[in-house]
Amino acid sequence: MRLGFVSVSLLAVVACVGCGGPATYSVTGKVTLDGQPLPNVNVAFFPSDSKLPSSGGVADSQGVYKLTMAGGTAGAVAGKHKVTVYGGGSQAMAGMSADQAEMKKKGEEMAERMKAMSAAPQDPRGKSTGPKTDSPVPEKYSSPDKTTLEKDVAANSNVIDLELSSK
């Protein structure tokens, strides 16, 4: 009887491994435009598998970002991702704090901004008619449909620098 209880308990522990969503891995890096740090911009990683969650973060005043997922989980899922960079300019939030509570708040705000961007009205030529910004980021990096950036997140700690070009 005792052996049966231990076996059932062990089975319950093994069955729960993997509970709570996909594994995530640390992703940090630096965003540059034409070799210069790009501060206070939003960075988002969209997995190739659309069933997996995306991650995002905000670059600090030196262009350094750290990804989190909605709900504040640090990192991103492993695999190939389309990467978007947008924002900055006068509408950027300067002086980002690195503590976890602040990162969670910023991640949630970024998710709301991303949702609003995707809902922006389009004119017949396919261009957004949403609000204009003075963003220094070229439009080609602004959405998953347009971006030319693709990066792989490995199943370990990742440093992924994003080198953007204005050309």
C-alpha positions as CSV (number, residue, x, y, z in Angstrom):
1,M,0.0,0.0,0.0
2,R,2.8,2.4,0.9
3,L,4.6,1.6,-2.4
4,G,1.4,2.5,-4.3
5,F,1.1,5.9,-2.6
6,V,4.7,6.7,-3.4
7,S,4.2,5.7,-7.0
8,V,1.1,7.8,-7.4
9,S,2.8,10.8,-5.8
10,L,5.8,10.4,-8.1
11,L,3.5,10.2,-11.1
12,A,1.7,13.4,-10.1
13,V,5.0,15.2,-9.8
14,V,6.2,14.0,-13.2
15,A,2.8,14.8,-14.8
16,C,3.1,18.4,-13.6
17,V,6.5,19.0,-15.2
18,G,5.8,21.4,-18.1
19,C,2.7,22.9,-16.4
20,G,2.5,26.6,-16.6
21,G,3.3,27.2,-20.3
22,P,6.4,26.9,-22.5
23,A,9.9,27.3,-21.1
24,T,11.4,30.7,-21.4
25,Y,15.0,31.8,-21.8
26,S,16.7,35.0,-20.9
27,V,17.1,37.5,-23.8
28,T,19.0,40.8,-23.5
29,G,20.9,42.9,-26.1
30,K,21.6,46.3,-27.4
31,V,19.6,48.1,-30.1
32,T,21.7,50.3,-32.5
33,L,20.8,52.3,-35.6
34,D,23.7,52.8,-38.0
35,G,26.1,51.8,-35.2
36,Q,24.7,54.2,-32.6
37,P,22.7,53.2,-29.5
38,L,19.0,53.6,-29.9
39,P,17.5,54.5,-26.6
40,N,13.9,54.3,-25.3
41,V,12.5,52.1,-28.2
42,N,10.2,49.2,-27.9
43,V,11.4,45.7,-28.9
44,A,9.1,42.7,-29.6
45,F,9.9,39.1,-30.5
46,F,7.2,37.1,-32.3
47,P,7.8,33.4,-32.5
48,S,7.4,31.7,-35.9
49,D,4.9,29.4,-34.2
50,S,2.0,31.8,-33.8
51,K,0.6,29.6,-31.0
52,L,3.5,30.5,-28.8
53,P,3.6,33.8,-26.8
54,S,5.5,36.9,-27.9
55,S,7.9,38.8,-25.7
56,G,8.8,42.5,-25.5
57,G,10.8,45.1,-23.7
58,V,11.9,48.7,-23.8
59,A,15.5,49.8,-24.4
60,D,17.0,52.0,-21.7
61,S,19.0,55.2,-22.3
62,Q,21.9,53.2,-23.6
63,G,19.8,51.1,-26.0
64,V,20.0,48.0,-23.8
65,Y,16.8,45.9,-23.6
66,K,15.6,42.8,-21.7
67,L,12.6,40.7,-22.8
68,T,9.6,39.8,-20.7
69,M,6.4,38.1,-21.6
70,A,2.9,39.2,-20.7
71,G,2.4,38.7,-17.0
72,G,6.0,39.6,-16.2
73,T,7.7,36.3,-17.0
74,A,11.3,37.0,-17.9
75,G,12.6,35.9,-21.3
76,A,11.3,34.5,-24.6
77,V,10.4,31.0,-25.9
78,A,13.2,29.2,-27.9
79,G,13.1,29.2,-31.7
80,K,13.0,31.6,-34.6
81,H,11.4,35.0,-34.1
82,K,10.5,38.0,-36.2
83,V,11.7,41.1,-34.4
84,T,10.1,44.5,-34.4
85,V,11.5,47.8,-33.1
86,Y,9.4,50.8,-32.9
87,G,8.7,54.0,-31.0
88,G,11.3,56.4,-29.5
89,G,11.4,60.0,-30.3
90,S,9.4,62.5,-28.1
91,Q,6.8,59.8,-27.3
92,A,9.4,57.4,-25.7
93,M,9.4,56.7,-22.0
94,A,12.8,57.8,-20.8
95,G,14.5,56.5,-17.7
96,M,13.1,53.0,-17.5
97,S,13.7,51.2,-14.3
98,A,15.2,47.7,-14.4
99,D,13.3,46.2,-11.4
100,Q,10.9,43.4,-12.1
101,A,7.7,45.3,-11.1
102,E,8.5,48.1,-13.5
103,M,9.4,45.6,-16.3
104,K,6.1,43.9,-15.8
105,K,4.2,47.2,-16.0
106,K,6.1,48.2,-19.2
107,G,5.5,44.9,-20.8
108,E,1.8,45.2,-20.2
109,E,1.8,48.8,-21.6
110,M,3.8,47.6,-24.6
111,A,1.2,44.8,-25.3
112,E,-1.5,47.5,-25.3
113,R,0.4,49.7,-27.7
114,M,1.0,46.7,-30.0
115,K,-2.7,45.9,-29.9
116,A,-3.5,49.5,-30.8
117,M,-1.0,49.6,-33.6
118,S,-2.4,46.5,-35.2
119,A,-5.9,48.0,-35.0
120,A,-4.8,51.3,-36.6
121,P,-6.9,52.1,-39.7
122,Q,-5.3,51.5,-43.1
123,D,-5.7,53.6,-46.2
124,P,-6.2,51.8,-49.6
125,R,-2.5,51.7,-50.3
126,G,-1.9,49.7,-47.0
127,K,-0.3,52.5,-45.1
128,S,-1.3,53.2,-41.5
129,T,-3.4,56.3,-41.0
130,G,-2.8,56.1,-37.2
131,P,-1.0,58.8,-35.3
132,K,2.4,60.0,-36.7
133,T,5.4,59.9,-34.4
134,D,8.9,61.4,-34.7
135,S,10.4,57.9,-34.2
136,P,14.0,57.5,-35.3
137,V,13.3,53.8,-36.2
138,P,12.8,53.1,-39.9
139,E,9.3,51.9,-40.7
140,K,10.7,48.6,-42.1
141,Y,11.2,47.4,-38.6
142,S,7.9,48.5,-37.2
143,S,5.6,45.4,-37.5
144,P,5.9,41.6,-37.9
145,D,4.6,41.9,-41.5
146,K,7.3,44.5,-42.5
147,T,10.3,43.6,-40.4
148,T,13.5,42.2,-42.0
149,L,14.9,41.2,-38.6
150,E,14.7,37.5,-37.7
151,K,16.6,36.1,-34.7
152,D,16.9,32.7,-33.0
153,V,16.4,32.4,-29.3
154,A,18.5,29.4,-28.0
155,A,17.5,27.2,-25.1
156,N,19.9,29.0,-22.8
157,S,20.8,32.6,-21.9
158,N,20.9,34.8,-25.0
159,V,22.5,38.1,-25.9
160,I,20.9,39.2,-29.1
161,D,22.1,42.6,-30.4
162,L,19.8,44.3,-32.9
163,E,21.8,46.3,-35.5
164,L,19.3,48.4,-37.5
165,S,20.2,50.4,-40.7
166,S,18.5,53.6,-41.8
167,K,19.2,52.6,-45.5
